[in-house]
Amino acid sequence: MINPRTSLMYVVDPYEQAAEECTSKFGVHVLIDPMKALQKTKVAAVRIASAAGTHDELSIQAAAASKAIFCEKPIDLDIGNAKECVNEVERI
């Protein structure tokens, strides 16, 4: 269920065809580069649902862009990397 006070603005996917399918389903804009979404001032929060190997980097980039983050688990397959990510996000 989507919170009625929020709206989905962008689907970011490096696979343009997959992203375009979301456009018709959700009526949103498609971006290929996640940094472009993070630069948008109207984007207050991000949901990271990419491959597990990208969660830590995207979380840190989102924190640096002052976005609220909802990251699916695991943050990383290596517990040490996951802890480093959490520490970095908290430091930012």
DSSP file (Angstrom, degrees, kcal/mol; ACC not computed):
  #  RESIDUE AA STRUCTURE BP1 BP2  ACC     N-H-->O    O-->H-N    N-H-->O    O-->H-N    TCO  KAPPA ALPHA  PHI   PSI    X-CA   Y-CA   Z-CA
    1    1 A M              0   0    0      0, 0.0     2,-0.4     0, 0.0     0, 0.0   0.000 360.0 360.0 360.0 134.8    0.0    0.0    0.0
    2    2 A I        -     0   0    0      1,-0.0     6,-0.0     4,-0.0     0, 0.0  -0.763 360.0-112.6 -93.3 134.7    1.3    3.4   -0.9
    3    3 A N    >   -     0   0    0     -2,-0.4     3,-2.1     1,-0.2    -1,-0.0  -0.484  21.9-135.4 -62.7 128.6    1.0    6.2    1.6
    4    4 A P  T 3  S+     0   0    0      0, 0.0    -1,-0.2     0, 0.0    -2,-0.0   0.660 102.8  63.4 -65.5 -14.3   -1.5    8.7    0.2
    5    5 A R  T 3  S+     0   0    0      2,-0.0     2,-0.3     0, 0.0    -2,-0.1   0.426 101.9  62.0 -87.0   1.5    0.9   11.6    1.2
    6    6 A T    <   -     0   0    0     -3,-2.1     2,-0.3     2,-0.0    -4,-0.0  -0.792  63.1-162.3-121.6 165.5    3.5   10.3   -1.2
    7    7 A S        -     0   0    0     -2,-0.3     2,-0.5     0, 0.0    -2,-0.0  -0.993  25.4-117.9-147.1 144.9    3.8    9.7   -4.9
    8    8 A L        +     0   0    0     -2,-0.3     3,-0.1     1,-0.2    -6,-0.0  -0.703  35.6 170.0 -80.0 123.8    6.1    7.7   -7.1
    9    9 A M        +     0   0    0     -2,-0.5    20,-2.0     1,-0.3     2,-0.3   0.803  55.9  17.3-104.8 -39.1    7.9   10.1   -9.4
   10   10 A Y  E     -a   29   0A   0     18,-0.2     2,-0.5     2,-0.0    -1,-0.3  -0.971  48.5-152.7-139.3 148.1   10.6    8.0  -11.1
   11   11 A V  E     -a   30   0A   0     18,-2.1    20,-2.4    -2,-0.3     2,-0.6  -0.997  21.9-160.8-113.8 125.1   11.6    4.5  -11.9
   12   12 A V  E     +a   31   0A   0     -2,-0.5    20,-0.2    18,-0.2    18,-0.1  -0.933  24.5 149.9-111.5 122.3   15.4    4.2  -12.3
   13   13 A D        -     0   0    0     18,-2.0     6,-0.1    -2,-0.6    -2,-0.1  -0.961  45.0-143.5-152.8 130.2   16.7    1.2  -14.1
   14   14 A P  S    S+     0   0    0      0, 0.0     2,-1.0     0, 0.0     3,-0.1   0.694  94.2  75.6 -68.3 -15.3   19.8    0.7  -16.2
   15   15 A Y  S >> S-     0   0    0      1,-0.2     4,-2.1     2,-0.0     3,-0.6  -0.803  71.6-165.8 -98.0  95.8   17.7   -1.6  -18.4
   16   16 A E  H 3> S+     0   0    0     -2,-1.0     4,-2.8     1,-0.3     5,-0.2   0.815  82.5  55.7 -55.9 -38.0   15.7    1.0  -20.3
   17   17 A Q  H 3> S+     0   0    0      2,-0.2     4,-1.5     1,-0.2    -1,-0.3   0.922 109.5  46.5 -63.5 -42.9   13.2   -1.5  -21.7
   18   18 A A  H <> S+     0   0    0     -3,-0.6     4,-1.0     1,-0.2    -1,-0.2   0.907 113.7  49.3 -64.4 -40.8   12.3   -2.8  -18.2
   19   19 A A  H >X S+     0   0    0     -4,-2.1     4,-1.2     1,-0.2     3,-0.6   0.901 106.4  55.7 -64.9 -41.0   12.0    0.8  -16.9
   20   20 A E  H 3X S+     0   0    0     -4,-2.8     4,-1.3     1,-0.3    -1,-0.2   0.842 100.3  59.7 -62.1 -33.4    9.8    1.8  -19.8
   21   21 A E  H 3X S+     0   0    0     -4,-1.5     4,-1.3     1,-0.2    -1,-0.3   0.854 103.1  52.8 -62.4 -33.6    7.4   -1.0  -18.9
   22   22 A C  H <X S+     0   0    0     -4,-1.0     4,-3.3    -3,-0.6     5,-0.5   0.805  98.2  66.3 -70.7 -29.1    7.0    0.7  -15.5
   23   23 A T  H  X S+     0   0    0     -4,-1.2     4,-2.3     1,-0.2     5,-0.3   0.941 106.1  39.7 -57.7 -49.0    6.1    3.9  -17.2
   24   24 A S  H  < S+     0   0    0     -4,-1.3    -1,-0.2     1,-0.2    -2,-0.2   0.858 118.6  48.3 -71.2 -32.9    2.9    2.6  -18.6
   25   25 A K  H  < S+     0   0    0     -4,-1.3    -2,-0.2    -5,-0.2    -1,-0.2   0.904 129.3  18.8 -73.5 -41.3    2.0    0.7  -15.5
   26   26 A F  H  < S-     0   0    0     -4,-3.3    -3,-0.2    -5,-0.1    -2,-0.2   0.534  94.5-125.9-110.6  -8.9    2.7    3.5  -12.9
   27   27 A G     <  +     0   0    0     -4,-2.3     2,-0.2    -5,-0.5    -4,-0.2   0.904  64.5 130.6  65.5  41.7    2.6    6.6  -15.1
   28   28 A V        -     0   0    0     -6,-0.3    -1,-0.2    -5,-0.3   -18,-0.2  -0.710  61.3 -94.1-121.1 171.5    6.0    7.9  -13.9
   29   29 A H  E     -a   10   0A   0    -20,-2.0   -18,-2.1    -2,-0.2     2,-0.4  -0.543  35.1-134.5 -83.2 152.8    9.1    9.1  -15.6
   30   30 A V  E     -a   11   0A   0    -20,-0.2     2,-0.4    -2,-0.2   -18,-0.2  -0.909  21.0-178.4-111.0 135.7   12.0    6.8  -16.3
   31   31 A L  E     -a   12   0A   0    -20,-2.4   -18,-2.0    -2,-0.4   -21,-0.0  -0.980  18.3-164.6-128.3 145.5   15.6    7.5  -15.6
   32   32 A I  S    S+     0   0    0     -2,-0.4    -1,-0.1   -20,-0.2   -20,-0.1   0.767  79.3  62.8 -94.8 -32.6   18.6    5.3  -16.4
   33   33 A D    >>  -     0   0    0      1,-0.1     3,-1.1   -20,-0.1     4,-0.9  -0.849  67.8-155.6 -99.7 116.3   21.1    7.1  -14.1
   34   34 A P  H 3> S+     0   0    0      0, 0.0     4,-2.0     0, 0.0     3,-0.3   0.814  92.0  65.1 -61.3 -29.3   20.2    7.0  -10.4
   35   35 A M  H 3> S+     0   0    0      1,-0.2     4,-1.3     2,-0.2     5,-0.1   0.831  95.1  58.8 -63.5 -30.4   22.3   10.2   -9.7
   36   36 A K  H <4 S+     0   0    0     -3,-1.1     4,-0.5     1,-0.2    -1,-0.2   0.891 107.0  46.8 -65.4 -37.9   19.8   12.1  -11.9
   37   37 A A  H >< S+     0   0    0     -4,-0.9     3,-1.1    -3,-0.3    -2,-0.2   0.901 109.9  53.3 -68.4 -40.1   17.0   11.1   -9.5
   38   38 A L  H 3< S+     0   0    0     -4,-2.0    -1,-0.2     1,-0.3    -2,-0.2   0.753 104.2  57.0 -67.8 -22.6   19.0   12.0   -6.5
   39   39 A Q  T 3< S+     0   0    0     -4,-1.3     2,-0.4    -5,-0.2    -1,-0.3   0.620  81.7 104.4 -81.8 -13.4   19.6   15.5   -7.9
   40   40 A K    X   -     0   0    0     -3,-1.1     3,-1.1    -4,-0.5    -3,-0.0  -0.558  62.8-152.3 -73.7 124.0   15.9   16.2   -8.2
   41   41 A T  T 3  S+     0   0    0     -2,-0.4    -1,-0.2     1,-0.2    -4,-0.0   0.783  93.2  59.6 -69.0 -25.9   14.9   18.6   -5.4
   42   42 A K  T 3  S+     0   0    0      2,-0.0     2,-0.8    -3,-0.0    -1,-0.2   0.626  83.8  92.9 -77.8 -11.4   11.3   17.2   -5.4
   43   43 A V    <   +     0   0    0     -3,-1.1     3,-0.1    -6,-0.2    -1,-0.0  -0.745  45.3 167.1 -84.2 114.3   12.6   13.7   -4.5
   44   44 A A        +     0   0    0     -2,-0.8    24,-2.7     1,-0.2     2,-0.3   0.698  62.5  19.1 -98.2 -24.4   12.5   13.4   -0.8
   45   45 A A  E     -b   68   0B   0     22,-0.3     2,-0.4     2,-0.0    -1,-0.2  -0.978  61.4-152.1-147.7 155.5   13.0    9.7   -0.4
   46   46 A V  E     -b   69   0B   0     22,-2.5    24,-2.4    -2,-0.3     2,-0.6  -0.964   8.6-148.0-130.2 148.3   14.3    6.7   -2.4
   47   47 A R  E     -b   70   0B   0     -2,-0.4     2,-0.8    22,-0.2    24,-0.2  -0.976  16.7-153.1-112.6 119.2   13.5    3.0   -2.3
   48   48 A I  E     +b   71   0B   0     22,-2.8    24,-2.6    -2,-0.6     7,-0.0  -0.838  32.7 151.2 -98.1 112.2   16.5    1.0   -3.2
   49   49 A A        +     0   0    0     -2,-0.8    -1,-0.1    22,-0.2     3,-0.1  -0.227  33.9 118.5-133.8  41.4   15.4   -2.3   -4.8
   50   50 A S  S    S-     0   0    0      1,-0.2     5,-0.1    22,-0.1    -2,-0.0  -0.209  76.7 -49.0 -96.0-171.7   18.4   -3.1   -7.0
   51   51 A A    >>  -     0   0    0      1,-0.1     3,-2.6    -2,-0.1     4,-0.6  -0.328  57.5-114.8 -60.7 143.8   20.8   -5.9   -7.1
   52   52 A A  G >4 S+     0   0    0      1,-0.3     3,-1.0     2,-0.2     4,-0.5   0.801 112.8  64.5 -53.6 -33.7   22.3   -6.6   -3.6
   53   53 A G  G 34 S+     0   0    0      1,-0.2    -1,-0.3     2,-0.1     4,-0.2   0.549 104.4  46.9 -69.8  -5.6   25.8   -5.6   -4.8
   54   54 A T  G <> S+     0   0    0     -3,-2.6     4,-2.4     2,-0.1     5,-0.3   0.505  85.1  89.5-110.4  -8.3   24.6   -2.0   -5.4
   55   55 A H  H <X S+     0   0    0     -3,-1.0     4,-2.4    -4,-0.6     5,-0.2   0.894  87.2  49.1 -59.7 -44.0   22.7   -1.3   -2.2
   56   56 A D  H  > S+     0   0    0     19,-0.7     4,-2.3    -4,-0.5    -1,-0.2   0.949 113.8  44.1 -65.6 -48.2   25.6    0.1   -0.2
   57   57 A E  H  > S+     0   0    0     -4,-0.2     4,-2.4     1,-0.2    -1,-0.2   0.923 116.0  47.2 -62.7 -45.0   26.8    2.5   -2.9
   58   58 A L  H  X S+     0   0    0     -4,-2.4     4,-2.5     1,-0.2    -1,-0.2   0.875 110.7  52.7 -65.7 -36.6   23.3    3.7   -3.7
   59   59 A S  H  X S+     0   0    0     -4,-2.4     4,-2.4    -5,-0.3    -1,-0.2   0.921 110.7  46.9 -63.8 -43.9   22.5    4.2    0.0
   60   60 A I  H  X S+     0   0    0     -4,-2.3     4,-2.4     2,-0.2    -2,-0.2   0.911 113.0  49.2 -65.0 -42.5   25.6    6.3    0.6
   61   61 A Q  H  X S+     0   0    0     -4,-2.4     4,-1.3     2,-0.2    -2,-0.2   0.901 111.8  49.1 -63.5 -40.4   24.8    8.4   -2.5
   62   62 A A  H  <>S+     0   0    0     -4,-2.5     5,-2.5     2,-0.2    -2,-0.2   0.908 111.1  49.3 -66.4 -41.3   21.2    8.9   -1.4
   63   63 A A  H ><5S+     0   0    0     -4,-2.4     3,-1.9     1,-0.2    -2,-0.2   0.914 108.7  52.9 -62.7 -42.3   22.4    9.9    2.1
   64   64 A A  H 3<5S+     0   0    0     -4,-2.4    -1,-0.2     1,-0.3    -2,-0.2   0.787 107.7  52.1 -63.7 -26.6   24.9   12.4    0.6
   65   65 A A  T 3<5S-     0   0    0     -4,-1.3    -1,-0.3    -3,-0.2    -2,-0.2   0.295 118.8-114.6 -90.9   8.9   22.0   13.8   -1.4
   66   66 A S  T < 5 +     0   0    0     -3,-1.9     2,-0.4     1,-0.2    -3,-0.2   0.836  65.7 147.1  62.1  37.2   19.9   14.2    1.8
   67   67 A K      < -     0   0    0     -5,-2.5   -22,-0.3    -6,-0.1    -1,-0.2  -0.801  53.6-115.7-101.5 144.5   17.3   11.7    0.8
   68   68 A A  E     -b   45   0B   0    -24,-2.7   -22,-2.5    -2,-0.4     2,-0.4  -0.539  39.0-143.0 -69.5 146.2   15.4    9.5    3.1
   69   69 A I  E     +b   46   0B   0    -24,-0.2     2,-0.5    -2,-0.2   -22,-0.2  -0.957  28.3 179.9-126.2 129.9   16.3    5.9    2.3
   70   70 A F  E     -b   47   0B   0    -24,-2.4   -22,-2.8    -2,-0.4     2,-0.5  -0.966  21.4-176.7-119.1 110.5   14.3    2.6    2.3
   71   71 A C  E     -b   48   0B   0     -2,-0.5   -22,-0.2   -24,-0.2     4,-0.1  -0.926  22.3-131.0-113.5 125.8   16.7   -0.1    1.2
   72   72 A E        -     0   0    0    -24,-2.6   -22,-0.1    -2,-0.5   -17,-0.0  -0.320  51.5 -61.3 -65.2 158.6   15.6   -3.7    0.7
   73   73 A K  S    S+     0   0    0      2,-0.1     2,-0.1   -24,-0.0    -1,-0.1  -0.603 105.3  43.0 -93.7 156.4   17.8   -6.2    2.5
   74   74 A P        -     0   0    0      0, 0.0   -19,-0.2     0, 0.0     3,-0.2   0.606  55.6-163.2 -82.6 155.1   20.5   -7.2    2.5
   75   75 A I  S    S-     0   0    0      1,-0.3   -19,-0.7    -2,-0.1     2,-0.3   0.909  82.9 -12.7 -63.5 -40.9   22.5   -4.0    2.3
   76   76 A D        -     0   0    0    -21,-0.1    -1,-0.3   -20,-0.1     6,-0.1  -0.975  61.6-123.6-155.5 153.8   25.5   -6.2    1.3
   77   77 A L  S    S+     0   0    0     -2,-0.3     2,-0.6    -3,-0.2     3,-0.1   0.696  99.8  70.1 -74.6 -18.0   26.2   -9.9    1.3
   78   78 A D  S  > S-     0   0    0      1,-0.1     4,-2.3    -3,-0.0     3,-0.2  -0.898  76.4-148.2-101.9 122.8   29.3   -9.2    3.4
   79   79 A I  H  > S+     0   0    0     -2,-0.6     4,-2.4     1,-0.2     5,-0.2   0.843  97.9  55.2 -60.7 -35.1   28.5   -8.2    7.0
   80   80 A G  H  > S+     0   0    0      2,-0.2     4,-2.2     1,-0.2    -1,-0.2   0.923 109.4  46.0 -64.1 -43.8   31.6   -6.0    7.2
   81   81 A N  H  > S+     0   0    0      2,-0.2     4,-2.3     1,-0.2    -2,-0.2   0.886 111.2  53.1 -64.9 -38.6   30.6   -4.1    4.1
   82   82 A A  H  X S+     0   0    0     -4,-2.3     4,-2.3     2,-0.2    -2,-0.2   0.921 110.1  47.4 -62.8 -43.5   27.0   -3.7    5.4
   83   83 A K  H  X S+     0   0    0     -4,-2.4     4,-2.6     1,-0.2    -2,-0.2   0.902 110.5  52.2 -64.7 -40.9   28.3   -2.3    8.7
   84   84 A E  H  X S+     0   0    0     -4,-2.2     4,-2.4     2,-0.2    -1,-0.2   0.902 109.2  50.7 -61.0 -40.9   30.6    0.1    6.9
   85   85 A C  H  X S+     0   0    0     -4,-2.3     4,-2.8     2,-0.2     5,-0.2   0.940 110.6  47.8 -62.3 -47.8   27.7    1.3    4.8
   86   86 A V  H  X S+     0   0    0     -4,-2.3     4,-2.5     1,-0.2    -2,-0.2   0.922 112.4  49.7 -60.5 -44.3   25.5    1.9    7.9
   87   87 A N  H  X S+     0   0    0     -4,-2.6     4,-2.0     1,-0.2    -1,-0.2   0.906 112.3  47.9 -60.9 -42.3   28.3    3.8    9.6
   88   88 A E  H  X S+     0   0    0     -4,-2.4     4,-2.0     2,-0.2    -2,-0.2   0.918 111.8  48.9 -66.0 -44.1   28.9    5.9    6.5
   89   89 A V  H  < S+     0   0    0     -4,-2.8    -2,-0.2     1,-0.2    -1,-0.2   0.916 113.0  47.9 -62.5 -42.8   25.2    6.8    6.1
   90   90 A E  H  < S+     0   0    0     -4,-2.5    -1,-0.2    -5,-0.2    -2,-0.2   0.865 109.6  53.4 -66.0 -35.2   25.0    7.7    9.8
   91   91 A R  H  <        0   0    0     -4,-2.0    -1,-0.2     1,-0.3    -2,-0.2   0.868 360.0 360.0 -66.7 -36.6   28.1    9.9    9.5
   92   92 A I     <        0   0    0     -4,-2.0    -1,-0.3    -5,-0.1    -2,-0.2   0.498 360.0 360.0 -69.2 360.0   26.6   11.8    6.5
